Amino acid sequence: MNTSVPTCLVCKQDDTQAPLLSFSFQGVQHFICPQHLPILIHKPAQLADQPPGLEKIKAVEGHH
């Protein structure tokens, strides 16, 4: 059983400090806070080392 506390993959805040959104990538569940969700959507290469392989995701462009 995994007892680790979910934290934002960018800022490491847990769900007592910020709401967390859950997403799955390559069969692994990850969490991100709303503040850092735009990075995941628009600049996923900035998160390439966490989780590995994320740099291959195409960024969404044109939303301002």
PDBQT receptor file of N, H, CA, C and O in Angstrom, charges set to zero:
ATOM      1  N   MET A   1       0.837  -1.185   0.000  1.00  0.00    +0.000 N 
ATOM      2  CA  MET A   1       0.000   0.000   0.000  1.00  0.00    +0.000 C 
ATOM      3  C   MET A   1       0.879   1.245   0.000  1.00  0.00    +0.000 C 
ATOM      4  O   MET A   1       1.821   1.348   0.786  1.00  0.00    +0.000 OA
ATOM      5  N   ASN A   2       0.566   2.196  -0.892  1.00  0.00    +0.000 N 
ATOM      6  H   ASN A   2      -0.199   2.112  -1.530  1.00  0.00    +0.000 HD
ATOM      7  CA  ASN A   2       1.323   3.432  -0.982  1.00  0.00    +0.000 C 
ATOM      8  C   ASN A   2       0.758   4.444   0.009  1.00  0.00    +0.000 C 
ATOM      9  O   ASN A   2      -0.406   4.833  -0.088  1.00  0.00    +0.000 OA
ATOM     10  N   THR A   3       1.585   4.867   0.959  1.00  0.00    +0.000 N 
ATOM     11  H   THR A   3       2.530   4.551   1.038  1.00  0.00    +0.000 HD
ATOM     12  CA  THR A   3       1.117   5.807   1.985  1.00  0.00    +0.000 C 
ATOM     13  C   THR A   3       1.713   7.191   1.793  1.00  0.00    +0.000 C 
ATOM     14  O   THR A   3       1.608   8.032   2.686  1.00  0.00    +0.000 OA
ATOM     15  N   SER A   4       2.334   7.446   0.654  1.00  0.00    +0.000 N 
ATOM     16  H   SER A   4       2.419   6.763  -0.072  1.00  0.00    +0.000 HD
ATOM     17  CA  SER A   4       2.918   8.761   0.433  1.00  0.00    +0.000 C 
ATOM     18  C   SER A   4       1.824   9.812   0.288  1.00  0.00    +0.000 C 
ATOM     19  O   SER A   4       0.740   9.529  -0.223  1.00  0.00    +0.000 OA
ATOM     20  N   VAL A   5       2.117  11.012   0.737  1.00  0.00    +0.000 N 
ATOM     21  H   VAL A   5       2.997  11.242   1.152  1.00  0.00    +0.000 HD
ATOM     22  CA  VAL A   5       1.175  12.120   0.670  1.00  0.00    +0.000 C 
ATOM     23  C   VAL A   5       1.261  12.734  -0.723  1.00  0.00    +0.000 C 
ATOM     24  O   VAL A   5       2.356  13.069  -1.175  1.00  0.00    +0.000 OA
ATOM     25  N   PRO A   6       0.118  12.893  -1.423  1.00  0.00    +0.000 N 
ATOM     26  CA  PRO A   6       0.153  13.534  -2.743  1.00  0.00    +0.000 C 
ATOM     27  C   PRO A   6       0.658  14.970  -2.639  1.00  0.00    +0.000 C 
ATOM     28  O   PRO A   6       0.232  15.729  -1.768  1.00  0.00    +0.000 OA
ATOM     29  N   THR A   7       1.574  15.333  -3.541  1.00  0.00    +0.000 N 
ATOM     30  H   THR A   7       1.920  14.717  -4.249  1.00  0.00    +0.000 HD
ATOM     31  CA  THR A   7       2.107  16.692  -3.585  1.00  0.00    +0.000 C 
ATOM     32  C   THR A   7       2.201  17.157  -5.032  1.00  0.00    +0.000 C 
ATOM     33  O   THR A   7       2.311  16.347  -5.953  1.00  0.00    +0.000 OA
ATOM     34  N   CYS A   8       2.157  18.464  -5.216  1.00  0.00    +0.000 N 
ATOM     35  H   CYS A   8       2.068  19.121  -4.468  1.00  0.00    +0.000 HD
ATOM     36  CA  CYS A   8       2.329  19.047  -6.546  1.00  0.00    +0.000 C 
ATOM     37  C   CYS A   8       3.717  18.691  -7.061  1.00  0.00    +0.000 C 
ATOM     38  O   CYS A   8       4.703  18.837  -6.338  1.00  0.00    +0.000 OA
ATOM     39  N   LEU A   9       3.804  18.226  -8.297  1.00  0.00    +0.000 N 
ATOM     40  H   LEU A   9       3.003  18.107  -8.884  1.00  0.00    +0.000 HD
ATOM     41  CA  LEU A   9       5.103  17.833  -8.821  1.00  0.00    +0.000 C 
ATOM     42  C   LEU A   9       6.029  19.011  -9.058  1.00  0.00    +0.000 C 
ATOM     43  O   LEU A   9       7.224  18.810  -9.277  1.00  0.00    +0.000 OA
ATOM     44  N   VAL A  10       5.514  20.244  -9.023  1.00  0.00    +0.000 N 
ATOM     45  H   VAL A  10       4.544  20.407  -8.845  1.00  0.00    +0.000 HD
ATOM     46  CA  VAL A  10       6.355  21.430  -9.208  1.00  0.00    +0.000 C 
ATOM     47  C   VAL A  10       6.764  22.019  -7.858  1.00  0.00    +0.000 C 
ATOM     48  O   VAL A  10       7.953  22.108  -7.554  1.00  0.00    +0.000 OA
ATOM     49  N   CYS A  11       5.790  22.418  -7.057  1.00  0.00    +0.000 N 
ATOM     50  H   CYS A  11       4.823  22.346  -7.304  1.00  0.00    +0.000 HD
ATOM     51  CA  CYS A  11       6.092  23.164  -5.827  1.00  0.00    +0.000 C 
ATOM     52  C   CYS A  11       6.086  22.312  -4.567  1.00  0.00    +0.000 C 
ATOM     53  O   CYS A  11       6.449  22.789  -3.492  1.00  0.00    +0.000 OA
ATOM     54  N   LYS A  12       5.679  21.061  -4.694  1.00  0.00    +0.000 N 
ATOM     55  H   LYS A  12       5.384  20.674  -5.567  1.00  0.00    +0.000 HD
ATOM     56  CA  LYS A  12       5.673  20.092  -3.581  1.00  0.00    +0.000 C 
ATOM     57  C   LYS A  12       4.660  20.400  -2.479  1.00  0.00    +0.000 C 
ATOM     58  O   LYS A  12       4.733  19.809  -1.402  1.00  0.00    +0.000 OA
ATOM     59  N   GLN A  13       3.707  21.323  -2.730  1.00  0.00    +0.000 N 
ATOM     60  H   GLN A  13       3.648  21.803  -3.606  1.00  0.00    +0.000 HD
ATOM     61  CA  GLN A  13       2.644  21.560  -1.751  1.00  0.00    +0.000 C 
ATOM     62  C   GLN A  13       1.745  20.330  -1.703  1.00  0.00    +0.000 C 
ATOM     63  O   GLN A  13       1.501  19.690  -2.726  1.00  0.00    +0.000 OA
ATOM     64  N   ASP A  14       1.256  20.006  -0.511  1.00  0.00    +0.000 N 
ATOM     65  H   ASP A  14       1.454  20.526   0.320  1.00  0.00    +0.000 HD
ATOM     66  CA  ASP A  14       0.305  18.907  -0.406  1.00  0.00    +0.000 C 
ATOM     67  C   ASP A  14      -1.117  19.455  -0.390  1.00  0.00    +0.000 C 
ATOM     68  O   ASP A  14      -1.326  20.665  -0.476  1.00  0.00    +0.000 OA
ATOM     69  N   ASP A  15      -2.083  18.564  -0.281  1.00  0.00    +0.000 N 
ATOM     70  H   ASP A  15      -1.913  17.581  -0.211  1.00  0.00    +0.000 HD
ATOM     71  CA  ASP A  15      -3.477  19.006  -0.386  1.00  0.00    +0.000 C 
ATOM     72  C   ASP A  15      -3.993  19.721   0.854  1.00  0.00    +0.000 C 
ATOM     73  O   ASP A  15      -5.156  20.124   0.890  1.00  0.00    +0.000 OA
ATOM     74  N   THR A  16      -3.154  19.886   1.870  1.00  0.00    +0.000 N 
ATOM     75  H   THR A  16      -2.209  19.558   1.840  1.00  0.00    +0.000 HD
ATOM     76  CA  THR A  16      -3.540  20.744   2.996  1.00  0.00    +0.000 C 
ATOM     77  C   THR A  16      -3.138  22.191   2.713  1.00  0.00    +0.000 C 
ATOM     78  O   THR A  16      -3.589  23.111   3.395  1.00  0.00    +0.000 OA
ATOM     79  N   GLN A  17      -2.285  22.386   1.700  1.00  0.00    +0.000 N 
ATOM     80  H   GLN A  17      -1.919  21.638   1.146  1.00  0.00    +0.000 HD
ATOM     81  CA  GLN A  17      -1.795  23.716   1.373  1.00  0.00    +0.000 C 
ATOM     82  C   GLN A  17      -2.413  24.278   0.091  1.00  0.00    +0.000 C 
ATOM     83  O   GLN A  17      -2.514  25.495  -0.065  1.00  0.00    +0.000 OA
ATOM     84  N   ALA A  18      -2.818  23.413  -0.809  1.00  0.00    +0.000 N 
ATOM     85  H   ALA A  18      -2.736  22.425  -0.681  1.00  0.00    +0.000 HD
ATOM     86  CA  ALA A  18      -3.384  23.838  -2.094  1.00  0.00    +0.000 C 
ATOM     87  C   ALA A  18      -4.229  22.700  -2.656  1.00  0.00    +0.000 C 
ATOM     88  O   ALA A  18      -3.956  21.532  -2.379  1.00  0.00    +0.000 OA
ATOM     89  N   PRO A  19      -5.252  23.027  -3.442  1.00  0.00    +0.000 N 
ATOM     90  CA  PRO A  19      -5.992  21.953  -4.109  1.00  0.00    +0.000 C 
ATOM     91  C   PRO A  19      -5.069  21.280  -5.120  1.00  0.00    +0.000 C 
ATOM     92  O   PRO A  19      -4.243  21.940  -5.750  1.00  0.00    +0.000 OA
ATOM     93  N   LEU A  20      -5.211  19.990  -5.268  1.00  0.00    +0.000 N 
ATOM     94  H   LEU A  20      -5.883  19.455  -4.756  1.00  0.00    +0.000 HD
ATOM     95  CA  LEU A  20      -4.381  19.252  -6.210  1.00  0.00    +0.000 C 
ATOM     96  C   LEU A  20      -5.243  18.571  -7.257  1.00  0.00    +0.000 C 
ATOM     97  O   LEU A  20      -6.299  18.017  -6.953  1.00  0.00    +0.000 OA
ATOM     98  N   LEU A  21      -4.774  18.623  -8.492  1.00  0.00    +0.000 N 
ATOM     99  H   LEU A  21      -3.916  19.073  -8.739  1.00  0.00    +0.000 HD
ATOM    100  CA  LEU A  21      -5.424  17.932  -9.598  1.00  0.00    +0.000 C 
ATOM    101  C   LEU A  21      -4.612  16.687  -9.891  1.00  0.00    +0.000 C 
ATOM    102  O   LEU A  21      -3.381  16.719  -9.898  1.00  0.00    +0.000 OA
ATOM    103  N   SER A  22      -5.299  15.612 -10.128  1.00  0.00    +0.000 N 
ATOM    104  H   SER A  22      -6.299  15.586 -10.122  1.00  0.00    +0.000 HD
ATOM    105  CA  SER A  22      -4.653  14.339 -10.395  1.00  0.00    +0.000 C 
ATOM    106  C   SER A  22      -4.639  14.076 -11.896  1.00  0.00    +0.000 C 
ATOM    107  O   SER A  22      -5.621  14.349 -12.587  1.00  0.00    +0.000 OA
ATOM    108  N   PHE A  23      -3.521  13.542 -12.403  1.00  0.00    +0.000 N 
ATOM    109  H   PHE A  23      -2.724  13.320 -11.842  1.00  0.00    +0.000 HD
ATOM    110  CA  PHE A  23      -3.461  13.096 -13.788  1.00  0.00    +0.000 C 
ATOM    111  C   PHE A  23      -2.567  11.864 -13.862  1.00  0.00    +0.000 C 
ATOM    112  O   PHE A  23      -1.697  11.646 -13.019  1.00  0.00    +0.000 OA
ATOM    113  N   SER A  24      -2.806  11.084 -14.876  1.00  0.00    +0.000 N 
ATOM    114  H   SER A  24      -3.513  11.260 -15.561  1.00  0.00    +0.000 HD
ATOM    115  CA  SER A  24      -2.039   9.873 -15.080  1.00  0.00    +0.000 C 
ATOM    116  C   SER A  24      -1.165  10.037 -16.312  1.00  0.00    +0.000 C 
ATOM    117  O   SER A  24      -1.623  10.548 -17.334  1.00  0.00    +0.000 OA
ATOM    118  N   PHE A  25       0.092   9.607 -16.224  1.00  0.00    +0.000 N 
ATOM    119  H   PHE A  25       0.463   9.192 -15.394  1.00  0.00    +0.000 HD
ATOM    120  CA  PHE A  25       1.011   9.652 -17.350  1.00  0.00    +0.000 C 
ATOM    121  C   PHE A  25       1.847   8.382 -17.314  1.00  0.00    +0.000 C 
ATOM    122  O   PHE A  25       2.514   8.088 -16.321  1.00  0.00    +0.000 OA
ATOM    123  N   GLN A  26       1.802   7.642 -18.397  1.00  0.00    +0.000 N 
ATOM    124  H   GLN A  26       1.260   7.880 -19.203  1.00  0.00    +0.000 HD
ATOM    125  CA  GLN A  26       2.514   6.375 -18.524  1.00  0.00    +0.000 C 
ATOM    126  C   GLN A  26       2.187   5.427 -17.372  1.00  0.00    +0.000 C 
ATOM    127  O   GLN A  26       3.064   4.751 -16.834  1.00  0.00    +0.000 OA
ATOM    128  N   GLY A  27       0.908   5.394 -17.009  1.00  0.00    +0.000 N 
ATOM    129  H   GLY A  27       0.196   5.943 -17.446  1.00  0.00    +0.000 HD
ATOM    130  CA  GLY A  27       0.434   4.467 -15.990  1.00  0.00    +0.000 C 
ATOM    131  C   GLY A  27       0.723   4.864 -14.557  1.00  0.00    +0.000 C 
ATOM    132  O   GLY A  27       0.466   4.087 -13.638  1.00  0.00    +0.000 OA
ATOM    133  N   VAL A  28       1.255   6.065 -14.348  1.00  0.00    +0.000 N 
ATOM    134  H   VAL A  28       1.464   6.696 -15.094  1.00  0.00    +0.000 HD
ATOM    135  CA  VAL A  28       1.580   6.527 -12.999  1.00  0.00    +0.000 C 
ATOM    136  C   VAL A  28       0.752   7.768 -12.688  1.00  0.00    +0.000 C 
ATOM    137  O   VAL A  28       0.638   8.677 -13.510  1.00  0.00    +0.000 OA
ATOM    138  N   GLN A  29       0.174   7.791 -11.482  1.00  0.00    +0.000 N 
ATOM    139  H   GLN A  29       0.267   7.052 -10.814  1.00  0.00    +0.000 HD
ATOM    140  CA  GLN A  29      -0.627   8.941 -11.076  1.00  0.00    +0.000 C 
ATOM    141  C   GLN A  29       0.279  10.036 -10.532  1.00  0.00    +0.000 C 
ATOM    142  O   GLN A  29       1.177   9.778  -9.730  1.00  0.00    +0.000 OA
ATOM    143  N   HIS A  30       0.027  11.269 -10.984  1.00  0.00    +0.000 N 
ATOM    144  H   HIS A  30      -0.703  11.478 -11.635  1.00  0.00    +0.000 HD
ATOM    145  CA  HIS A  30       0.773  12.445 -10.542  1.00  0.00    +0.000 C 
ATOM    146  C   HIS A  30      -0.227  13.502 -10.094  1.00  0.00    +0.000 C 
ATOM    147  O   HIS A  30      -1.424  13.400 -10.366  1.00  0.00    +0.000 OA
ATOM    148  N   PHE A  31       0.283  14.521  -9.401  1.00  0.00    +0.000 N 
ATOM    149  H   PHE A  31       1.255  14.603  -9.180  1.00  0.00    +0.000 HD
ATOM    150  CA  PHE A  31      -0.558  15.606  -8.914  1.00  0.00    +0.000 C 
ATOM    151  C   PHE A  31       0.086  16.935  -9.268  1.00  0.00    +0.000 C 
ATOM    152  O   PHE A  31       1.309  17.063  -9.312  1.00  0.00    +0.000 OA
ATOM    153  N   ILE A  32      -0.775  17.930  -9.522  1.00  0.00    +0.000 N 
ATOM    154  H   ILE A  32      -1.769  17.826  -9.486  1.00  0.00    +0.000 HD
ATOM    155  CA  ILE A  32      -0.296  19.274  -9.806  1.00  0.00    +0.000 C 
ATOM    156  C   ILE A  32      -1.308  20.268  -9.240  1.00  0.00    +0.000 C 
ATOM    157  O   ILE A  32      -2.513  20.020  -9.281  1.00  0.00    +0.000 OA
ATOM    158  N   CYS A  33      -0.827  21.378  -8.718  1.00  0.00    +0.000 N 
ATOM    159  H   CYS A  33       0.152  21.579  -8.684  1.00  0.00    +0.000 HD
ATOM    160  CA  CYS A  33      -1.737  22.391  -8.181  1.00  0.00    +0.000 C 
ATOM    161  C   CYS A  33      -2.206  23.298  -9.324  1.00  0.00    +0.000 C 
ATOM    162  O   CYS A  33      -1.549  23.363 -10.363  1.00  0.00    +0.000 OA
ATOM    163  N   PRO A  34      -3.321  23.993  -9.148  1.00  0.00    +0.000 N 
ATOM    164  CA  PRO A  34      -3.834  24.864 -10.207  1.00  0.00    +0.000 C 
ATOM    165  C   PRO A  34      -2.857  25.952 -10.634  1.00  0.00    +0.000 C 
ATOM    166  O   PRO A  34      -2.873  26.373 -11.791  1.00  0.00    +0.000 OA
ATOM    167  N   GLN A  35      -2.024  26.403  -9.737  1.00  0.00    +0.000 N 
ATOM    168  H   GLN A  35      -2.011  26.061  -8.797  1.00  0.00    +0.000 HD
ATOM    169  CA  GLN A  35      -1.052  27.439 -10.070  1.00  0.00    +0.000 C 
ATOM    170  C   GLN A  35      -0.067  26.951 -11.138  1.00  0.00    +0.000 C 
ATOM    171  O   GLN A  35       0.377  27.739 -11.973  1.00  0.00    +0.000 OA
ATOM    172  N   HIS A  36       0.270  25.678 -11.118  1.00  0.00    +0.000 N 
ATOM    173  H   HIS A  36      -0.091  25.038 -10.440  1.00  0.00    +0.000 HD
ATOM    174  CA  HIS A  36       1.260  25.136 -12.042  1.00  0.00    +0.000 C 
ATOM    175  C   HIS A  36       0.643  24.367 -13.209  1.00  0.00    +0.000 C 
ATOM    176  O   HIS A  36       1.373  23.887 -14.077  1.00  0.00    +0.000 OA
ATOM    177  N   LEU A  37      -0.659  24.242 -13.247  1.00  0.00    +0.000 N 
ATOM    178  H   LEU A  37      -1.252  24.632 -12.542  1.00  0.00    +0.000 HD
ATOM    179  CA  LEU A  37      -1.328  23.565 -14.364  1.00  0.00    +0.000 C 
ATOM    180  C   LEU A  37      -0.994  24.208 -15.709  1.00  0.00    +0.000 C 
ATOM    181  O   LEU A  37      -0.802  23.477 -16.680  1.00  0.00    +0.000 OA
ATOM    182  N   PRO A  38      -0.913  25.549 -15.820  1.00  0.00    +0.000 N 
ATOM    183  CA  PRO A  38      -0.536  26.141 -17.114  1.00  0.00    +0.000 C 
ATOM    184  C   PRO A  38       0.827  25.665 -17.632  1.00  0.00    +0.000 C 
ATOM    185  O   PRO A  38       1.023  25.564 -18.843  1.00  0.00    +0.000 OA
ATOM    186  N   ILE A  39       1.750  25.376 -16.746  1.00  0.00    +0.000 N 
ATOM    187  H   ILE A  39       1.590  25.458 -15.762  1.00  0.00    +0.000 HD
ATOM    188  CA  ILE A  39       3.047  24.855 -17.186  1.00  0.00    +0.000 C 
ATOM    189  C   ILE A  39       2.849  23.493 -17.842  1.00  0.00    +0.000 C 
ATOM    190  O   ILE A  39       3.420  23.218 -18.897  1.00  0.00    +0.000 OA
ATOM    191  N   LEU A  40       2.048  22.656 -17.224  1.00  0.00    +0.000 N 
ATOM    192  H   LEU A  40       1.584  22.879 -16.367  1.00  0.00    +0.000 HD
ATOM    193  CA  LEU A  40       1.772  21.329 -17.791  1.00  0.00    +0.000 C 
ATOM    194  C   LEU A  40       1.112  21.439 -19.154  1.00  0.00    +0.000 C 
ATOM    195  O   LEU A  40       1.406  20.644 -20.046  1.00  0.00    +0.000 OA
ATOM    196  N   ILE A  41       0.222  22.411 -19.331  1.00  0.00    +0.000 N 
ATOM    197  H   ILE A  41      -0.017  23.057 -18.605  1.00  0.00    +0.000 HD
ATOM    198  CA  ILE A  41      -0.508  22.572 -20.585  1.00  0.00    +0.000 C 
ATOM    199  C   ILE A  41       0.340  23.254 -21.655  1.00  0.00    +0.000 C 
ATOM    200  O   ILE A  41       0.392  22.785 -22.791  1.00  0.00    +0.000 OA
ATOM    201  N   HIS A  42       1.003  24.354 -21.305  1.00  0.00    +0.000 N 
ATOM    202  H   HIS A  42       0.961  24.735 -20.381  1.00  0.00    +0.000 HD
ATOM    203  CA  HIS A  42       1.663  25.195 -22.297  1.00  0.00    +0.000 C 
ATOM    204  C   HIS A  42       3.164  24.966 -22.447  1.00  0.00    +0.000 C 
ATOM    205  O   HIS A  42       3.723  25.220 -23.514  1.00  0.00    +0.000 OA
ATOM    206  N   LYS A  43       3.819  24.491 -21.397  1.00  0.00    +0.000 N 
ATOM    207  H   LYS A  43       3.365  24.284 -20.530  1.00  0.00    +0.000 HD
ATOM    208  CA  LYS A  43       5.273  24.311 -21.438  1.00  0.00    +0.000 C 
ATOM    209  C   LYS A  43       5.680  23.002 -20.757  1.00  0.00    +0.000 C 
ATOM    210  O   LYS A  43       6.482  23.021 -19.823  1.00  0.00    +0.000 OA
ATOM    211  N   PRO A  44       5.146  21.875 -21.206  1.00  0.00    +0.000 N 
ATOM    212  CA  PRO A  44       5.428  20.608 -20.530  1.00  0.00    +0.000 C 
ATOM    213  C   PRO A  44       6.912  20.241 -20.524  1.00  0.00    +0.000 C 
ATOM    214  O   PRO A  44       7.345  19.489 -19.652  1.00  0.00    +0.000 OA
ATOM    215  N   ALA A  45       7.696  20.747 -21.466  1.00  0.00    +0.000 N 
ATOM    216  H   ALA A  45       7.344  21.358 -22.175  1.00  0.00    +0.000 HD
ATOM    217  CA  ALA A  45       9.127  20.447 -21.486  1.00  0.00    +0.000 C 
ATOM    218  C   ALA A  45       9.827  20.965 -20.234  1.00  0.00    +0.000 C 
ATOM    219  O   ALA A  45      10.874  20.443 -19.849  1.00  0.00    +0.000 OA
ATOM    220  N   GLN A  46       9.254  21.992 -19.596  1.00  0.00    +0.000 N 
ATOM    221  H   GLN A  46       8.404  22.416 -19.909  1.00  0.00    +0.000 HD
ATOM    222  CA  GLN A  46       9.838  22.503 -18.348  1.00  0.00    +0.000 C 
ATOM    223  C   GLN A  46       9.715  21.478 -17.225  1.00  0.00    +0.000 C 
ATOM    224  O   GLN A  46      10.408  21.577 -16.212  1.00  0.00    +0.000 OA
ATOM    225  N   LEU A  47       8.847  20.509 -17.401  1.00  0.00    +0.000 N 
ATOM    226  H   LEU A  47       8.285  20.428 -18.224  1.00  0.00    +0.000 HD
ATOM    227  CA  LEU A  47       8.642  19.468 -16.394  1.00  0.00    +0.000 C 
ATOM    228  C   LEU A  47       9.270  18.149 -16.828  1.00  0.00    +0.000 C 
ATOM    229  O   LEU A  47       8.917  17.095 -16.299  1.00  0.00    +0.000 OA
ATOM    230  N   ALA A  48      10.186  18.193 -17.774  1.00  0.00    +0.000 N 
ATOM    231  H   ALA A  48      10.473  19.050 -18.204  1.00  0.00    +0.000 HD
ATOM    232  CA  ALA A  48      10.716  16.989 -18.408  1.00  0.00    +0.000 C 
ATOM    233  C   ALA A  48      11.338  16.011 -17.417  1.00  0.00    +0.000 C 
ATOM    234  O   ALA A  48      11.279  14.801 -17.632  1.00  0.00    +0.000 OA
ATOM    235  N   ASP A  49      11.924  16.507 -16.351  1.00  0.00    +0.000 N 
ATOM    236  H   ASP A  49      11.972  17.490 -16.177  1.00  0.00    +0.000 HD
ATOM    237  CA  ASP A  49      12.553  15.592 -15.394  1.00  0.00    +0.000 C 
ATOM    238  C   ASP A  49      11.573  15.057 -14.356  1.00  0.00    +0.000 C 
ATOM    239  O   ASP A  49      11.948  14.237 -13.518  1.00  0.00    +0.000 OA
ATOM    240  N   GLN A  50      10.318  15.512 -14.402  1.00  0.00    +0.000 N 
ATOM    241  H   GLN A  50      10.013  16.178 -15.083  1.00  0.00    +0.000 HD
ATOM    242  CA  GLN A  50       9.336  15.073 -13.417  1.00  0.00    +0.000 C 
ATOM    243  C   GLN A  50       7.944  15.094 -13.986  1.00  0.00    +0.000 C 
ATOM    244  O   GLN A  50       7.342  16.167 -13.928  1.00  0.00    +0.000 OA
ATOM    245  N   PRO A  51       7.396  14.133 -14.485  1.00  0.00    +0.000 N 
ATOM    246  CA  PRO A  51       7.894  12.769 -14.689  1.00  0.00    +0.000 C 
ATOM    247  C   PRO A  51       8.672  12.622 -15.990  1.00  0.00    +0.000 C 
ATOM    248  O   PRO A  51       8.464  13.393 -16.926  1.00  0.00    +0.000 OA
ATOM    249  N   PRO A  52       9.565  11.639 -16.056  1.00  0.00    +0.000 N 
ATOM    250  CA  PRO A  52      10.340  11.407 -17.275  1.00  0.00    +0.000 C 
ATOM    251  C   PRO A  52       9.437  11.157 -18.480  1.00  0.00    +0.000 C 
ATOM    252  O   PRO A  52       8.410  10.488 -18.366  1.00  0.00    +0.000 OA
ATOM    253  N   GLY A  53       9.821  11.694 -19.625  1.00  0.00    +0.000 N 
ATOM    254  H   GLY A  53      10.655  12.238 -19.717  1.00  0.00    +0.000 HD
ATOM    255  CA  GLY A  53       9.072  11.506 -20.858  1.00  0.00    +0.000 C 
ATOM    256  C   GLY A  53       8.106  12.630 -21.163  1.00  0.00    +0.000 C 
ATOM    257  O   GLY A  53       7.565  12.687 -22.267  1.00  0.00    +0.000 OA
ATOM    258  N   LEU A  54       7.876  13.517 -20.226  1.00  0.00    +0.000 N 
ATOM    259  H   LEU A  54       8.316  13.471 -19.329  1.00  0.00    +0.000 HD
ATOM    260  CA  LEU A  54       6.903  14.585 -20.415  1.00  0.00    +0.000 C 
ATOM    261  C   LEU A  54       7.334  15.566 -21.496  1.00  0.00    +0.000 C 
ATOM    262  O   LEU A  54       6.498  16.260 -22.075  1.00  0.00    +0.000 OA
ATOM    263  N   GLU A  55       8.629  15.628 -21.771  1.00  0.00    +0.000 N 
ATOM    264  H   GLU A  55       9.309  15.064 -21.301  1.00  0.00    +0.000 HD
ATOM    265  CA  GLU A  55       9.108  16.535 -22.805  1.00  0.00    +0.000 C 
ATOM    266  C   GLU A  55       8.592  16.175 -24.190  1.00  0.00    +0.000 C 
ATOM    267  O   GLU A  55       8.661  16.999 -25.102  1.00  0.00    +0.000 OA
ATOM    268  N   LYS A  56       8.079  14.970 -24.368  1.00  0.00    +0.000 N 
ATOM    269  H   LYS A  56       8.023  14.300 -23.627  1.00  0.00    +0.000 HD
ATOM    270  CA  LYS A  56       7.560  14.529 -25.660  1.00  0.00    +0.000 C 
ATOM    271  C   LYS A  56       6.140  15.008 -25.931  1.00  0.00    +0.000 C 
ATOM    272  O   LYS A  56       5.654  14.898 -27.057  1.00  0.00    +0.000 OA
ATOM    273  N   ILE A  57       5.476  15.533 -24.917  1.00  0.00    +0.000 N 
ATOM    274  H   ILE A  57       5.871  15.622 -24.003  1.00  0.00    +0.000 HD
ATOM    275  CA  ILE A  57       4.101  16.007 -25.079  1.00  0.00    +0.000 C 
ATOM    276  C   ILE A  57       4.118  17.348 -25.802  1.00  0.00    +0.000 C 
ATOM    277  O   ILE A  57       4.904  18.235 -25.473  1.00  0.00    +0.000 OA
ATOM    278  N   LYS A  58       3.244  17.481 -26.786  1.00  0.00    +0.000 N 
ATOM    279  H   LYS A  58       2.605  16.759 -27.054  1.00  0.00    +0.000 HD
ATOM    280  CA  LYS A  58       3.156  18.726 -27.530  1.00  0.00    +0.000 C 
ATOM    281  C   LYS A  58       2.420  19.786 -26.715  1.00  0.00    +0.000 C 
ATOM    282  O   LYS A  58       1.342  19.532 -26.178  1.00  0.00    +0.000 OA
ATOM    283  N   ALA A  59       3.007  20.959 -26.630  1.00  0.00    +0.000 N 
ATOM    284  H   ALA A  59       3.883  21.165 -27.066  1.00  0.00    +0.000 HD
ATOM    285  CA  ALA A  59       2.409  22.067 -25.894  1.00  0.00    +0.000 C 
ATOM    286  C   ALA A  59       1.190  22.609 -26.626  1.00  0.00    +0.000 C 
ATOM    287  O   ALA A  59       1.144  22.609 -27.856  1.00  0.00    +0.000 OA
ATOM    288  N   VAL A  60       0.214  23.067 -25.872  1.00  0.00    +0.000 N 
ATOM    289  H   VAL A  60       0.251  23.067 -24.872  1.00  0.00    +0.000 HD
ATOM    290  CA  VAL A  60      -0.949  23.718 -26.442  1.00  0.00    +0.000 C 
ATOM    291  C   VAL A  60      -0.586  25.178 -26.681  1.00  0.00    +0.000 C 
ATOM    292  O   VAL A  60      -0.077  25.853 -25.787  1.00  0.00    +0.000 OA
ATOM    293  N   GLU A  61      -0.844  25.652 -27.873  1.00  0.00    +0.000 N 
ATOM    294  H   GLU A  61      -1.257  25.103 -28.599  1.00  0.00    +0.000 HD
ATOM    295  CA  GLU A  61      -0.505  27.042 -28.199  1.00  0.00    +0.000 C 
ATOM    296  C   GLU A  61      -1.749  27.814 -28.580  1.00  0.00    +0.000 C 
ATOM    297  O   GLU A  61      -2.761  27.223 -28.957  1.00  0.00    +0.000 OA
ATOM    298  N   GLY A  62      -1.681  29.130 -28.484  1.00  0.00    +0.000 N 
ATOM    299  H   GLY A  62      -0.860  29.610 -28.178  1.00  0.00    +0.000 HD
ATOM    300  CA  GLY A  62      -2.762  29.979 -28.938  1.00  0.00    +0.000 C 
ATOM    301  C   GLY A  62      -3.793  30.346 -27.896  1.00  0.00    +0.000 C 
ATOM    302  O   GLY A  62      -4.744  31.060 -28.213  1.00  0.00    +0.000 OA
ATOM    303  N   HIS A  63      -3.645  29.883 -26.656  1.00  0.00    +0.000 N 
ATOM    304  H   HIS A  63      -2.872  29.303 -26.398  1.00  0.00    +0.000 HD
ATOM    305  CA  HIS A  63      -4.567  30.271 -25.593  1.00  0.00    +0.000 C 
ATOM    306  C   HIS A  63      -3.923  31.378 -24.774  1.00  0.00    +0.000 C 
ATOM    307  O   HIS A  63      -2.881  31.179 -24.150  1.00  0.00    +0.000 OA
ATOM    308  N   HIS A  64      -4.541  32.524 -24.783  1.00  0.00    +0.000 N 
ATOM    309  H   HIS A  64      -5.388  32.686 -25.290  1.00  0.00    +0.000 HD
ATOM    310  CA  HIS A  64      -3.991  33.654 -24.026  1.00  0.00    +0.000 C 
ATOM    311  C   HIS A  64      -4.976  34.138 -23.006  1.00  0.00    +0.000 C 
ATOM    312  O   HIS A  64      -4.691  35.084 -22.272  1.00  0.00    +0.000 OA
TER     313      HIS A  64
